[in-house]
Amino acid sequence: MQKGNLTKGEAIWHGIIFLAVVFSAAEAPWTFTFNTKIQNWQVVADVLISALFFADLVYFFRSYQQQKKLPISQQMSKEKFAFQAVVDFLAAIPFDLIFYVFGFAGASRGLKLLRMVRLVRIFKFLSIVNSLPLIPRWLKISLVSVGSLILIHWFTCIWIVF
């Protein structure tokens, strides 16, 4: 994908992935903080989000192959690609489903901490938004609002844990 050029379809796709990341950013710390048992709705949501993240991983590999046609100055480095591919792969693993199937529904906090890898995808979305030449005002306001709410949620969960 060229820097600053997003088609309407790509923008919609990144918006869907952003909503999945925001859901994970709210739900995973809550489950970790209160050490709740995994519920059926969480398994369904985890499978859907993992499927979205896996599809995004396929999209990422495809766009990496296509960007080889660009000049070298616009290509992503192999190290950055490898790091993002590993993070995207770990984020696509449906940990809730695995815990539920193997009877770890009340999994330990250490296992629940694995779900937090999905939160790293927020930085990937921010790099996409930062590469846009012109960011609409409504998008800026939305991102600041959602980001503020997520940060407040995280600080609240951290406050409760300690």
Disulfide bonds with the S-S distance in Angstrom:
none
